[in-house]
């Protein structure tokens, strides 16, 4: 996305696809990204400004200058940085909404978790000579895009689906290390 593309009719289509101006306004206020209209008049203008910075190839100063030159908002680079810092949860929420809308029907309303593990060498000369390892077991929740579980074990503990607590109705994904037969409790 370029600065120029934020000026045309594609912008109106994007706003509509994200739920419309009223939805953007409400969600921005609920997440704390937009509290009251001052220099930035509404959440749609805030989103345009944020995307111009995040998706463009310009820094804070040039993005602020671009916004002023097109009549969107007269904002300084530090003020733009402040708005960016306040908008993380809102942008995450909007991405979450888009991912949920695109999810296959079988997963709607169900938690999808990616289960995986990795090995990390233990510190120290003796541990390195003996090739001792730590194993980090984790669960990554979609579409929230956040890790919900970590466990650290030694190399004696393998990767199994039942290591991570079960959430009712979830869908679990794992790589071939999880091919051993595992029976998860049914709730």
C-alpha positions as CSV (number, residue, x, y, z in Angstrom):
1,X,0.0,0.0,0.0
2,X,1.4,3.4,-0.9
3,X,0.5,6.9,0.3
4,X,-1.2,7.4,-3.1
5,X,-3.5,4.4,-2.7
6,X,-4.8,5.8,0.6
7,X,-6.3,8.7,-1.4
8,X,-8.6,6.8,-3.8
9,X,-11.8,4.9,-3.8
10,X,-10.0,1.8,-2.6
11,X,-9.9,3.5,0.8
12,X,-13.7,3.6,1.0
13,X,-13.8,-0.1,0.1
14,X,-11.3,-0.9,2.8
15,X,-13.3,1.0,5.4
16,X,-16.5,-0.8,4.4
17,X,-14.7,-4.2,4.5
18,X,-13.5,-3.5,8.0
19,X,-17.1,-2.9,9.2
20,X,-17.8,0.7,8.3
21,X,-17.0,4.0,9.9
22,X,-19.4,3.4,12.9
23,X,-17.8,0.1,13.7
24,X,-14.3,1.5,13.4
25,X,-15.2,4.4,15.7
26,X,-16.7,2.1,18.3
27,X,-13.9,-0.4,18.3
28,X,-11.2,2.4,18.4
29,X,-12.9,3.9,21.5
30,X,-13.3,0.5,23.2
31,X,-9.6,-0.4,22.8
32,X,-8.4,3.1,23.8
33,X,-6.9,4.0,20.4
34,X,-9.2,6.9,19.9
35,X,-10.6,8.8,22.9
36,X,-11.8,12.2,21.7
37,X,-11.7,14.2,18.5
38,X,-9.0,16.8,18.6
39,X,-6.5,17.1,15.7
40,X,-7.6,13.7,14.4
41,X,-11.4,14.0,13.8
42,X,-12.4,10.4,13.8
43,X,-11.2,6.8,13.9
44,X,-11.3,6.4,10.1
45,X,-8.8,9.3,9.8
46,X,-6.7,7.7,12.5
47,X,-6.7,4.3,10.7
48,X,-5.6,6.0,7.5
49,X,-2.8,7.7,9.3
50,X,-1.6,4.5,11.0
51,X,-1.7,2.5,7.8
52,X,0.1,5.3,5.9
53,X,3.0,4.9,8.4
54,X,2.9,1.2,8.9
55,X,2.5,0.1,5.3
56,X,4.4,3.0,3.7
57,X,8.2,3.3,3.3
58,X,8.4,6.7,5.1
59,X,9.3,7.6,8.6
60,X,7.3,9.5,11.2
61,X,8.2,13.0,9.9
62,X,7.4,12.3,6.3
63,X,4.1,10.5,7.2
64,X,3.1,13.5,9.3
65,X,4.0,15.9,6.5
66,X,2.1,13.7,4.0
67,X,-1.0,13.8,6.3
68,X,-0.7,17.6,6.6
69,X,-0.2,18.1,2.8
70,X,-3.3,16.1,1.9
71,X,-5.4,17.8,4.5
72,X,-6.0,14.7,6.6
73,X,-4.6,16.1,9.9
74,X,-1.9,18.5,11.1
75,X,0.1,16.3,13.4
76,X,3.7,16.3,14.6
77,X,6.0,13.2,14.4
78,X,6.0,12.8,18.2
79,X,2.2,13.0,18.3
80,X,2.0,10.4,15.5
81,X,4.3,8.1,17.5
82,X,2.1,8.5,20.6
83,X,-1.0,7.5,18.4
84,X,0.9,4.5,17.1
85,X,1.7,3.3,20.6
86,X,-1.9,3.7,21.7
87,X,-3.3,1.8,18.7
88,X,-1.7,-1.7,19.0
89,X,-4.7,-3.3,20.6
90,X,-7.1,-1.8,18.1
91,X,-5.1,-2.9,15.1
92,X,-4.8,-6.4,16.6
93,X,-8.6,-6.4,17.1
94,X,-9.2,-5.4,13.4
95,X,-6.8,-8.1,12.2
96,X,-8.5,-10.6,14.4
97,X,-11.9,-9.7,12.9
98,X,-10.6,-10.1,9.4
99,X,-9.0,-13.5,10.2
100,X,-12.2,-14.7,11.9
101,X,-14.3,-13.7,8.9
102,X,-12.0,-15.6,6.6
103,X,-11.8,-18.7,8.8
104,X,-13.4,-21.9,7.5
105,X,-16.8,-22.7,8.9
106,X,-15.6,-25.7,10.8
107,X,-13.4,-23.5,13.0
108,X,-15.8,-20.7,13.7
109,X,-16.2,-20.2,17.4
110,X,-13.5,-22.8,18.1
111,X,-10.0,-22.1,19.4
112,X,-7.3,-23.2,17.0
113,X,-3.9,-23.9,18.7
114,X,-0.6,-24.7,17.1
115,X,1.4,-27.0,19.4
116,X,5.1,-27.2,19.0
117,X,8.4,-27.7,20.8
118,X,12.0,-26.7,20.3
119,X,15.3,-27.7,21.8
120,X,17.8,-25.3,23.3
121,X,21.4,-26.3,24.4
122,X,22.0,-26.0,28.1
123,X,24.7,-23.6,29.2
124,X,28.1,-24.6,30.6
125,X,31.1,-26.7,29.4
126,X,29.9,-29.9,31.0
127,X,26.4,-29.6,29.6
128,X,27.7,-28.8,26.1
129,X,30.1,-31.8,26.2
130,X,27.3,-34.1,27.1
131,X,24.9,-32.4,24.6
132,X,22.4,-31.7,27.3
133,X,19.2,-29.9,26.1
134,X,16.3,-27.9,27.4
135,X,13.0,-28.5,25.6
136,X,10.5,-25.6,25.3
137,X,6.9,-26.7,24.7
138,X,4.4,-24.1,23.6
139,X,0.9,-23.4,22.3
140,X,0.1,-20.6,19.9
141,X,-3.5,-19.6,19.7
142,X,-5.1,-18.4,16.5
143,X,-6.6,-16.0,15.5
144,X,-5.5,-14.1,18.7
145,X,-1.9,-14.5,17.5
146,X,-0.6,-15.0,21.0
147,X,1.2,-17.7,22.9
148,X,-1.0,-19.1,25.6
149,X,1.3,-21.8,27.1
150,X,5.0,-22.4,27.7
151,X,6.7,-25.3,29.6
152,X,10.4,-25.9,30.0
153,X,11.6,-29.5,30.5
154,X,14.9,-31.4,30.1
155,X,15.7,-33.6,27.1
156,X,13.9,-36.6,28.7
157,X,10.5,-35.1,28.1
158,X,9.1,-35.5,24.6
159,X,6.5,-33.6,22.5
160,X,3.0,-34.8,23.2
161,X,-0.4,-33.2,22.7
162,X,-1.5,-33.9,26.3
163,X,1.3,-31.9,27.8
164,X,-0.6,-28.7,27.2
165,X,-4.0,-28.2,29.1
166,X,-7.0,-28.9,26.9
167,X,-9.6,-26.2,26.2
168,X,-13.0,-27.5,25.4
169,X,-13.8,-27.5,21.7
170,X,-10.3,-26.6,20.6
171,X,-8.6,-27.7,17.4
172,X,-4.9,-28.7,17.8
173,X,-2.3,-28.7,15.1
174,X,1.1,-30.3,15.5
175,X,4.0,-31.4,13.3
176,X,5.1,-35.0,12.8
177,X,6.7,-35.2,16.2
178,X,3.2,-35.5,17.6
179,X,2.3,-38.5,15.4
180,X,2.4,-40.9,18.4
181,X,-1.0,-41.9,19.6
182,X,-2.3,-39.5,22.2
183,X,-5.8,-39.7,23.7
184,X,-7.0,-36.3,24.9
185,X,-9.8,-36.1,27.5
186,X,-13.2,-35.2,26.2
187,X,-15.3,-32.7,28.0
